[in-house]
Amino acid sequence: MQTTLSVSGRGLIALPAAMRKAAGIRPQDSLIAEITAEGILLRPAVTLPVEIYSRERTAEFDAAESDLAQALELAKRRKK
């Protein structure tokens, strides 16, 4: 698929809906623009959600790790 685009005075370009759909680009997606020997390459940017853990959530992780350590120790004893 190929099309001609215009650049606005603010440097913005608009991708036609058919091109966005074909590329799987949705509203609010992030793209990486890269200069290559052949021109400008647009590709999806991988973004990962970040969770900021509260003290309570950290305590849950600590408790789960403790439970796992106990279960592994018990399994080790049973094998002997």
C-alpha positions in Angstrom: 0.0 0.0 0.0 1.4 3.4 -0.9 0.0 6.9 -0.6 1.2 10.5 -0.7 1.0 12.4 2.6 1.3 16.1 3.4 3.2 17.6 6.4 1.4 20.4 8.2 3.0 23.6 9.3 3.4 22.1 12.7 5.2 19.0 11.2 2.2 16.7 11.6 1.2 14.0 9.2 -2.0 12.0 9.0 -2.1 8.4 8.0 -5.2 7.4 6.1 -7.6 5.1 7.9 -7.1 2.2 5.4 -3.3 2.4 6.0 -3.7 2.5 9.8 -6.1 -0.5 9.7 -3.7 -2.5 7.5 -0.8 -1.8 9.8 -2.9 -2.4 13.0 -2.4 1.1 14.3 -5.0 2.2 16.7 -5.7 5.6 18.4 -3.1 6.4 21.1 -0.6 3.8 19.8 3.0 4.9 20.0 5.2 4.6 17.0 9.0 4.9 16.5 10.1 7.0 13.5 13.5 6.0 12.2 15.6 7.4 9.4 16.9 4.6 7.1 18.8 4.5 3.8 15.4 4.1 2.1 13.6 6.9 4.0 11.5 7.2 7.1 10.4 3.9 8.7 7.4 4.0 11.1 7.1 1.0 13.4 5.2 0.2 16.6 6.8 1.1 19.9 6.6 -1.6 22.5 5.2 -0.2 25.7 4.8 -2.1 29.0 2.5 -1.1 31.8 4.3 -0.2 35.0 2.8 -1.0 38.4 3.9 1.0 41.4 3.7 -1.4 44.4 2.1 -0.2 47.7 3.5 -1.4 51.0 0.6 -3.7 51.2 1.2 -5.2 47.8 4.9 -5.7 48.6 3.9 -7.5 51.9 1.7 -9.8 49.8 4.7 -10.7 47.6 6.8 -11.3 50.7 4.2 -13.6 52.2 3.9 -15.5 48.9 7.7 -16.0 48.8 7.7 -17.2 52.3 4.9 -19.7 51.6 6.8 -20.9 48.6 10.0 -21.3 50.5 8.2 -23.4 53.2 6.5 -25.6 50.5 9.8 -26.2 48.8 11.5 -27.1 52.1 8.7 -29.5 53.0 8.9 -31.1 49.5 12.7 -31.5 50.0 12.2 -33.2 53.4 9.7 -35.6 51.9 12.2 -36.8 49.2 14.7 -37.8 51.9 
